[in-house]
Amino acid sequence: MIFESMHVDQAVFEAGTGWSIKPEGACKGDVCVPLFGIDRSDGSLPVEPLAARLGMPIVANETHRLWALGPDTATTGHALSSATAPDLVLPDINGAPCRISSLRPQKVVLIAWASW
């Protein structure tokens, strides 16, 4: 989830993360994490303490005033729910589409690069 302020609208947070904010705390499936001491009276959520409580890393690009919230670890104890990549379709070196799933069960390394 990418955001432009360290306070996020509750509905935006819920849609972007899958966590529901309830009176008892932040809930996802059978897991509820208490949010005592986190002010949410105006309908917005302070990202930093909420992310810490849910085990979600924050990456900042302060030059562009953008922040990204990583996956939670509160539900599983792990940042990734599996080591299986989604079935991406990317162009090969000749430009032909290649499904990542066609390479299973081999190990695959994806390298991404951006000029910016």
C-alpha positions in Angstrom: 0.0 0.0 0.0 1.4 3.4 -1.0 0.3 6.6 0.7 1.1 10.3 0.7 0.6 11.1 4.4 1.5 9.5 7.7 -2.3 9.6 8.5 -4.5 7.4 6.3 -8.2 7.3 6.0 -9.6 4.3 7.7 -11.5 3.0 4.7 -8.4 3.4 2.5 -6.3 1.4 5.0 -8.9 -1.4 5.2 -9.2 -1.7 1.4 -5.4 -1.6 1.0 -4.4 -4.1 3.7 -7.3 -6.4 4.4 -7.4 -5.3 8.1 -10.8 -4.2 9.5 -10.7 -1.5 12.2 -13.2 -2.4 14.9 -13.7 -1.2 18.5 -11.7 -4.2 19.7 -8.8 -3.4 17.4 -7.5 -4.2 14.0 -8.9 -7.6 12.8 -8.0 -9.9 10.0 -9.6 -13.3 9.9 -9.5 -14.8 13.4 -6.7 -12.4 14.6 -7.5 -9.1 16.4 -4.7 -6.8 17.5 -5.6 -4.2 20.2 -5.1 -0.6 19.2 -4.9 0.9 22.7 -3.3 4.3 22.7 -3.6 4.8 19.0 -5.8 7.8 18.3 -8.4 7.1 15.6 -11.1 9.4 16.7 -11.2 11.5 13.5 -11.5 8.4 11.2 -7.9 8.6 10.1 -5.2 6.3 11.3 -1.6 7.2 12.3 0.4 4.9 10.1 3.6 4.6 12.1 2.3 3.2 15.4 -0.3 1.1 13.6 2.3 -0.4 11.3 4.5 -1.2 14.3 1.6 -2.9 16.1 0.7 -5.0 13.1 4.3 -5.9 12.2 4.2 -4.0 8.8 7.4 -2.4 7.6 7.4 1.1 6.2 9.6 2.3 3.4 9.9 6.1 2.9 10.8 8.2 -0.1 10.8 11.5 1.6 12.0 13.4 -1.6 8.6 12.6 -3.2 6.7 12.4 0.1 5.6 8.8 -0.5 5.5 5.9 1.9 4.9 2.2 1.3 3.5 -0.2 3.8 4.7 -3.8 3.6 2.9 -7.0 4.4 1.8 -7.7 7.9 3.5 -10.3 10.2 0.8 -10.2 12.9 -1.3 -13.0 11.4 1.4 -15.5 10.4 4.6 -14.3 12.1 6.1 -14.2 8.6 6.3 -11.4 6.0 5.4 -13.8 3.2 2.4 -16.2 3.4 4.2 -18.6 0.9 7.4 -18.7 -1.1 5.4 -19.2 -4.3 5.4 -16.3 -6.7 2.1 -15.2 -8.3 1.7 -16.4 -11.9 3.2 -13.4 -13.6 3.5 -13.2 -17.4 6.6 -11.3 -18.5 8.3 -10.8 -21.8 11.4 -13.0 -22.4 14.6 -11.7 -23.9 13.0 -11.9 -27.4 9.8 -10.2 -26.3 7.6 -13.3 -26.3 5.3 -13.8 -23.2 6.6 -16.2 -20.6 4.5 -17.5 -17.7 6.4 -17.8 -14.5 4.4 -20.9 -13.6 5.9 -22.7 -16.7 9.3 -22.6 -14.9 8.1 -24.5 -11.9 9.5 -26.4 -10.0 12.8 -24.7 -10.9 14.0 -21.8 -8.7 13.6 -18.5 -10.4 15.2 -15.2 -9.7 13.4 -12.0 -10.9 15.6 -9.0 -11.3 13.8 -5.6 -11.7 15.4 -2.4 -12.7 14.1 1.1 -13.1 15.9 4.1 -14.6 14.3 6.5 -12.0 
